[in-house]
Amino acid sequence: MRCPLLLSCLLLPGLAWAATPPAFQPVEGLKAAAEAYVRAQLGGAAEVTAERLDERVRLPSCASAPNATRSGQAGNTARWTVALSCAGPQSWTLYVPVRVSQPQNVLVARRNLPAGSMLVAADLRNERRDTATLPQGYVDEQTAVAGLVLSRPLAAGAVLTPGALAKATVIKRGEAVTLVGRSGSFEIRAQGKAMADAAPGDRLAVENMSSRRLVQGRVLADGSVEVPL
Protein backbone atom coordinates (compact mmCIF):
# COMPACT_ATOMS: atom_id res chain seq x y z
CA MET A 1 0.00 0.00 0.00
CA ARG A 2 2.91 2.26 0.50
CA CYS A 3 4.35 1.78 -3.00
CA PRO A 4 1.91 4.14 -4.86
CA LEU A 5 2.62 6.82 -2.33
CA LEU A 6 6.33 6.31 -2.70
CA LEU A 7 6.02 6.33 -6.49
CA SER A 8 4.07 9.57 -6.32
CA CYS A 9 6.72 11.15 -4.16
CA LEU A 10 9.37 10.12 -6.63
CA LEU A 11 7.45 11.40 -9.65
CA LEU A 12 6.31 14.79 -8.31
CA PRO A 13 9.77 16.42 -8.36
CA GLY A 14 10.23 15.21 -11.91
CA LEU A 15 6.92 16.74 -12.91
CA ALA A 16 7.98 20.07 -11.40
CA TRP A 17 11.26 20.03 -13.31
CA ALA A 18 9.45 19.34 -16.55
CA ALA A 19 6.96 22.18 -16.06
CA THR A 20 6.80 24.75 -18.89
CA PRO A 21 8.95 27.80 -18.01
CA PRO A 22 7.16 31.18 -17.90
CA ALA A 23 7.04 33.30 -21.08
CA PHE A 24 9.38 36.29 -21.26
CA GLN A 25 9.17 39.66 -23.00
CA PRO A 26 11.20 39.56 -26.24
CA VAL A 27 14.21 41.88 -25.94
CA GLU A 28 13.76 43.25 -29.47
CA GLY A 29 10.16 44.10 -28.66
CA LEU A 30 11.29 46.13 -25.66
CA LYS A 31 13.72 48.10 -27.81
CA ALA A 32 11.01 48.71 -30.41
CA ALA A 33 8.59 49.95 -27.73
CA ALA A 34 11.14 52.46 -26.42
CA GLU A 35 11.91 53.73 -29.94
CA ALA A 36 8.22 54.03 -30.82
CA TYR A 37 7.60 56.12 -27.70
CA VAL A 38 10.39 58.59 -28.53
CA ARG A 39 9.28 58.88 -32.18
CA ALA A 40 5.74 59.66 -31.01
CA GLN A 41 7.08 62.52 -28.87
CA LEU A 42 9.39 64.02 -31.49
CA GLY A 43 7.66 63.34 -34.80
CA GLY A 44 8.71 61.42 -37.88
CA ALA A 45 11.83 63.47 -38.74
CA ALA A 46 13.83 62.14 -35.78
CA GLU A 47 16.25 59.23 -36.18
CA VAL A 48 15.78 57.08 -33.07
CA THR A 49 17.94 54.15 -31.95
CA ALA A 50 17.59 52.26 -28.68
CA GLU A 51 20.88 51.05 -27.27
CA ARG A 52 21.52 47.32 -27.30
CA LEU A 53 19.98 45.44 -24.41
CA ASP A 54 21.56 42.44 -22.76
CA GLU A 55 20.14 39.37 -24.47
CA ARG A 56 20.08 37.66 -21.06
CA VAL A 57 17.37 40.03 -19.82
CA ARG A 58 14.44 37.88 -18.67
CA LEU A 59 11.30 39.80 -17.81
CA PRO A 60 7.97 38.04 -17.34
CA SER A 61 5.56 38.53 -20.20
CA CYS A 62 3.22 41.48 -19.68
CA ALA A 63 -0.55 41.04 -19.97
CA SER A 64 -0.71 44.20 -22.11
CA ALA A 65 1.78 46.44 -23.90
CA PRO A 66 4.28 47.93 -21.42
CA ASN A 67 3.64 51.54 -20.44
CA ALA A 68 6.35 53.95 -21.64
CA THR A 69 7.38 57.24 -20.02
CA ARG A 70 10.46 59.43 -20.12
CA SER A 71 12.72 59.07 -17.11
CA GLY A 72 14.93 61.80 -15.69
CA GLN A 73 15.40 65.35 -16.94
CA ALA A 74 14.02 66.36 -20.34
CA GLY A 75 16.72 68.93 -21.14
CA ASN A 76 18.90 66.65 -23.26
CA THR A 77 17.22 66.07 -26.62
CA ALA A 78 19.99 63.82 -27.98
CA ARG A 79 19.77 61.13 -25.28
CA TRP A 80 16.60 59.82 -23.70
CA THR A 81 15.95 57.23 -21.03
CA VAL A 82 12.61 55.49 -21.51
CA ALA A 83 11.04 53.67 -18.56
CA LEU A 84 9.04 50.65 -19.72
CA SER A 85 6.82 49.28 -16.97
CA CYS A 86 4.44 46.36 -16.63
CA ALA A 87 1.63 46.20 -14.07
CA GLY A 88 1.11 42.45 -14.21
CA PRO A 89 0.79 39.55 -13.87
CA GLN A 90 4.27 40.29 -12.47
CA SER A 91 5.22 43.95 -12.25
CA TRP A 92 8.60 45.22 -13.50
CA THR A 93 10.29 48.34 -14.86
CA LEU A 94 13.10 48.47 -17.39
CA TYR A 95 15.09 51.61 -18.31
CA VAL A 96 16.10 51.77 -21.97
CA PRO A 97 18.67 54.36 -23.19
CA VAL A 98 17.73 55.84 -26.57
CA ARG A 99 19.89 57.96 -28.90
CA VAL A 100 18.17 60.66 -30.98
CA SER A 101 19.42 62.43 -34.10
CA GLN A 102 17.49 65.21 -35.88
CA PRO A 103 19.52 66.33 -38.92
CA GLN A 104 18.28 69.56 -40.45
CA ASN A 105 19.57 72.55 -42.40
CA VAL A 106 20.40 75.46 -40.08
CA LEU A 107 22.04 78.84 -40.51
CA VAL A 108 25.71 79.19 -39.54
CA ALA A 109 28.08 82.16 -39.75
CA ARG A 110 30.30 82.37 -42.85
CA ARG A 111 32.85 84.48 -40.94
CA ASN A 112 33.42 85.99 -37.53
CA LEU A 113 30.59 88.45 -36.85
CA PRO A 114 30.83 91.06 -34.09
CA ALA A 115 27.97 91.98 -31.76
CA GLY A 116 25.71 94.62 -33.28
CA SER A 117 26.12 93.32 -36.84
CA MET A 118 23.08 93.88 -39.04
CA LEU A 119 22.68 90.46 -40.62
CA VAL A 120 22.48 90.02 -44.38
CA ALA A 121 22.34 86.90 -46.55
CA ALA A 122 26.08 87.06 -47.31
CA ASP A 123 26.90 86.63 -43.61
CA LEU A 124 25.22 83.23 -43.32
CA ARG A 125 25.06 79.84 -45.03
CA ASN A 126 22.95 76.71 -44.71
CA GLU A 127 24.62 73.70 -43.14
CA ARG A 128 23.20 70.35 -42.08
CA ARG A 129 23.54 69.77 -38.34
CA ASP A 130 22.08 67.43 -35.76
CA THR A 131 19.58 69.75 -34.09
CA ALA A 132 19.14 67.30 -31.19
CA THR A 133 22.58 68.47 -30.01
CA LEU A 134 21.63 72.17 -30.13
CA PRO A 135 19.98 72.89 -26.75
CA GLN A 136 20.02 76.67 -27.40
CA GLY A 137 17.92 76.25 -30.54
CA TYR A 138 18.67 77.28 -34.12
CA VAL A 139 17.45 79.43 -37.00
CA ASP A 140 16.68 77.71 -40.29
CA GLU A 141 15.39 80.49 -42.57
CA GLN A 142 17.12 83.58 -43.94
CA THR A 143 13.86 85.54 -43.73
CA ALA A 144 13.85 85.04 -39.96
CA VAL A 145 16.84 87.39 -39.57
CA ALA A 146 15.60 90.28 -41.72
CA GLY A 147 16.05 93.56 -39.87
CA LEU A 148 17.75 91.89 -36.90
CA VAL A 149 21.21 92.37 -35.39
CA LEU A 150 23.51 90.15 -33.34
CA SER A 151 23.23 90.66 -29.60
CA ARG A 152 26.59 88.91 -29.11
CA PRO A 153 29.55 87.87 -31.29
CA LEU A 154 29.19 84.84 -33.55
CA ALA A 155 32.26 82.85 -34.61
CA ALA A 156 32.72 81.50 -38.14
CA GLY A 157 30.92 78.15 -38.46
CA ALA A 158 28.86 78.68 -35.30
CA VAL A 159 25.14 77.99 -35.40
CA LEU A 160 22.90 81.06 -35.26
CA THR A 161 20.54 80.77 -32.28
CA PRO A 162 17.37 82.76 -31.53
CA GLY A 163 18.99 84.08 -28.37
CA ALA A 164 21.76 85.74 -30.42
CA LEU A 165 19.27 87.92 -32.32
CA ALA A 166 17.88 91.29 -31.37
CA LYS A 167 15.74 93.88 -33.11
CA ALA A 168 17.69 96.70 -34.73
CA THR A 169 17.52 99.90 -32.71
CA VAL A 170 16.02 102.84 -34.64
CA ILE A 171 15.89 105.27 -31.71
CA LYS A 172 18.68 106.14 -29.27
CA ARG A 173 18.18 107.47 -25.76
CA GLY A 174 18.05 111.29 -25.77
CA GLU A 175 17.31 111.57 -29.49
CA ALA A 176 14.60 113.86 -30.84
CA VAL A 177 11.61 111.87 -32.10
CA THR A 178 8.31 112.67 -33.72
CA LEU A 179 5.19 111.91 -31.71
CA VAL A 180 2.21 110.94 -33.87
CA GLY A 181 -1.37 110.81 -32.62
CA ARG A 182 -4.17 109.58 -34.88
CA SER A 183 -7.92 109.34 -34.59
CA GLY A 184 -9.59 108.34 -37.83
CA SER A 185 -8.43 110.79 -40.49
CA PHE A 186 -7.30 113.31 -37.87
CA GLU A 187 -3.55 113.38 -37.11
CA ILE A 188 -1.45 115.51 -34.81
CA ARG A 189 2.35 115.63 -34.54
CA ALA A 190 4.69 116.91 -31.86
CA GLN A 191 8.36 116.74 -31.00
CA GLY A 192 9.65 114.68 -28.13
CA LYS A 193 12.81 113.26 -26.56
CA ALA A 194 13.35 109.49 -26.30
CA MET A 195 13.98 108.23 -22.76
CA ALA A 196 15.61 104.96 -23.90
CA ASP A 197 16.91 103.02 -26.91
CA ALA A 198 14.12 101.34 -28.85
CA ALA A 199 13.39 99.14 -31.86
CA PRO A 200 10.28 98.98 -34.05
CA GLY A 201 7.35 97.57 -32.08
CA ASP A 202 8.79 98.50 -28.68
CA ARG A 203 6.91 100.54 -26.11
CA LEU A 204 8.83 103.74 -25.41
CA ALA A 205 8.57 106.59 -22.90
CA VAL A 206 8.95 109.99 -24.61
CA GLU A 207 9.09 113.45 -23.08
CA ASN A 208 6.80 115.84 -24.97
CA MET A 209 8.99 118.89 -25.61
CA SER A 210 6.00 121.27 -25.52
CA SER A 211 4.23 120.06 -22.36
CA ARG A 212 7.25 118.41 -20.67
CA ARG A 213 5.01 115.47 -19.89
CA LEU A 214 6.07 111.83 -20.31
CA VAL A 215 3.92 109.84 -22.71
CA GLN A 216 4.03 106.19 -23.74
CA GLY A 217 3.91 105.17 -27.37
CA ARG A 218 4.74 102.41 -29.84
CA VAL A 219 7.82 102.77 -32.02
CA LEU A 220 7.11 102.63 -35.77
CA ALA A 221 9.48 101.36 -38.46
CA ASP A 222 10.30 104.92 -39.59
CA GLY A 223 11.46 105.92 -36.09
CA SER A 224 8.38 107.92 -35.12
CA VAL A 225 6.37 107.08 -31.99
CA GLU A 226 2.63 106.51 -32.15
CA VAL A 227 0.75 107.69 -29.08
CA PRO A 228 -2.94 107.33 -28.25
CA LEU A 229 -5.12 110.46 -28.45
C-alpha positions in Angstrom: 0.0 0.0 0.0 2.9 2.3 0.5 4.4 1.8 -3.0 1.9 4.1 -4.9 2.6 6.8 -2.3 6.3 6.3 -2.7 6.0 6.3 -6.5 4.1 9.6 -6.3 6.7 11.1 -4.2 9.4 10.1 -6.6 7.4 11.4 -9.6 6.3 14.8 -8.3 9.8 16.4 -8.4 10.2 15.2 -11.9 6.9 16.7 -12.9 8.0 20.1 -11.4 11.3 20.0 -13.3 9.4 19.3 -16.6 7.0 22.2 -16.1 6.8 24.8 -18.9 8.9 27.8 -18.0 7.2 31.2 -17.9 7.0 33.3 -21.1 9.4 36.3 -21.3 9.2 39.7 -23.0 11.2 39.6 -26.2 14.2 41.9 -25.9 13.8 43.3 -29.5 10.2 44.1 -28.7 11.3 46.1 -25.7 13.7 48.1 -27.8 11.0 48.7 -30.4 8.6 50.0 -27.7 11.1 52.5 -26.4 11.9 53.7 -29.9 8.2 54.0 -30.8 7.6 56.1 -27.7 10.4 58.6 -28.5 9.3 58.9 -32.2 5.7 59.7 -31.0 7.1 62.5 -28.9 9.4 64.0 -31.5 7.7 63.3 -34.8 8.7 61.4 -37.9 11.8 63.5 -38.7 13.8 62.1 -35.8 16.2 59.2 -36.2 15.8 57.1 -33.1 17.9 54.1 -32.0 17.6 52.3 -28.7 20.9 51.1 -27.3 21.5 47.3 -27.3 20.0 45.4 -24.4 21.6 42.4 -22.8 20.1 39.4 -24.5 20.1 37.7 -21.1 17.4 40.0 -19.8 14.4 37.9 -18.7 11.3 39.8 -17.8 8.0 38.0 -17.3 5.6 38.5 -20.2 3.2 41.5 -19.7 -0.6 41.0 -20.0 -0.7 44.2 -22.1 1.8 46.4 -23.9 4.3 47.9 -21.4 3.6 51.5 -20.4 6.3 53.9 -21.6 7.4 57.2 -20.0 10.5 59.4 -20.1 12.7 59.1 -17.1 14.9 61.8 -15.7 15.4 65.4 -16.9 14.0 66.4 -20.3 16.7 68.9 -21.1 18.9 66.6 -23.3 17.2 66.1 -26.6 20.0 63.8 -28.0 19.8 61.1 -25.3 16.6 59.8 -23.7 15.9 57.2 -21.0 12.6 55.5 -21.5 11.0 53.7 -18.6 9.0 50.6 -19.7 6.8 49.3 -17.0 4.4 46.4 -16.6 1.6 46.2 -14.1 1.1 42.4 -14.2 0.8 39.6 -13.9 4.3 40.3 -12.5 5.2 44.0 -12.2 8.6 45.2 -13.5 10.3 48.3 -14.9 13.1 48.5 -17.4 15.1 51.6 -18.3 16.1 51.8 -22.0 18.7 54.4 -23.2 17.7 55.8 -26.6 19.9 58.0 -28.9 18.2 60.7 -31.0 19.4 62.4 -34.1 17.5 65.2 -35.9 19.5 66.3 -38.9 18.3 69.6 -40.5 19.6 72.6 -42.4 20.4 75.5 -40.1 22.0 78.8 -40.5 25.7 79.2 -39.5 28.1 82.2 -39.8 30.3 82.4 -42.9 32.8 84.5 -40.9 33.4 86.0 -37.5 30.6 88.5 -36.9 30.8 91.1 -34.1 28.0 92.0 -31.8 25.7 94.6 -33.3 26.1 93.3 -36.8 23.1 93.9 -39.0 22.7 90.5 -40.6 22.5 90.0 -44.4 22.3 86.9 -46.6 26.1 87.1 -47.3 26.9 86.6 -43.6 25.2 83.2 -43.3 25.1 79.8 -45.0 23.0 76.7 -44.7 24.6 73.7 -43.1 23.2 70.3 -42.1 23.5 69.8 -38.3 22.1 67.4 -35.8 19.6 69.7 -34.1 19.1 67.3 -31.2 22.6 68.5 -30.0 21.6 72.2 -30.1 20.0 72.9 -26.8 20.0 76.7 -27.4 17.9 76.3 -30.5 18.7 77.3 -34.1 17.5 79.4 -37.0 16.7 77.7 -40.3 15.4 80.5 -42.6 17.1 83.6 -43.9 13.9 85.5 -43.7 13.8 85.0 -40.0 16.8 87.4 -39.6 15.6 90.3 -41.7 16.1 93.6 -39.9 17.7 91.9 -36.9 21.2 92.4 -35.4 23.5 90.2 -33.3 23.2 90.7 -29.6 26.6 88.9 -29.1 29.6 87.9 -31.3 29.2 84.8 -33.6 32.3 82.8 -34.6 32.7 81.5 -38.1 30.9 78.2 -38.5 28.9 78.7 -35.3 25.1 78.0 -35.4 22.9 81.1 -35.3 20.5 80.8 -32.3 17.4 82.8 -31.5 19.0 84.1 -28.4 21.8 85.7 -30.4 19.3 87.9 -32.3 17.9 91.3 -31.4 15.7 93.9 -33.1 17.7 96.7 -34.7 17.5 99.9 -32.7 16.0 102.8 -34.6 15.9 105.3 -31.7 18.7 106.1 -29.3 18.2 107.5 -25.8 18.1 111.3 -25.8 17.3 111.6 -29.5 14.6 113.9 -30.8 11.6 111.9 -32.1 8.3 112.7 -33.7 5.2 111.9 -31.7 2.2 110.9 -33.9 -1.4 110.8 -32.6 -4.2 109.6 -34.9 -7.9 109.3 -34.6 -9.6 108.3 -37.8 -8.4 110.8 -40.5 -7.3 113.3 -37.9 -3.6 113.4 -37.1 -1.4 115.5 -34.8 2.4 115.6 -34.5 4.7 116.9 -31.9 8.4 116.7 -31.0 9.7 114.7 -28.1 12.8 113.3 -26.6 13.4 109.5 -26.3 14.0 108.2 -22.8 15.6 105.0 -23.9 16.9 103.0 -26.9 14.1 101.3 -28.8 13.4 99.1 -31.9 10.3 99.0 -34.0 7.4 97.6 -32.1 8.8 98.5 -28.7 6.9 100.5 -26.1 8.8 103.7 -25.4 8.6 106.6 -22.9 9.0 110.0 -24.6 9.1 113.5 -23.1 6.8 115.8 -25.0 9.0 118.9 -25.6 6.0 121.3 -25.5 4.2 120.1 -22.4 7.3 118.4 -20.7 5.0 115.5 -19.9 6.1 111.8 -20.3 3.9 109.8 -22.7 4.0 106.2 -23.7 3.9 105.2 -27.4 4.7 102.4 -29.8 7.8 102.8 -32.0 7.1 102.6 -35.8 9.5 101.4 -38.5 10.3 104.9 -39.6 11.5 105.9 -36.1 8.4 107.9 -35.1 6.4 107.1 -32.0 2.6 106.5 -32.2 0.8 107.7 -29.1 -2.9 107.3 -28.3 -5.1 110.5 -28.5 
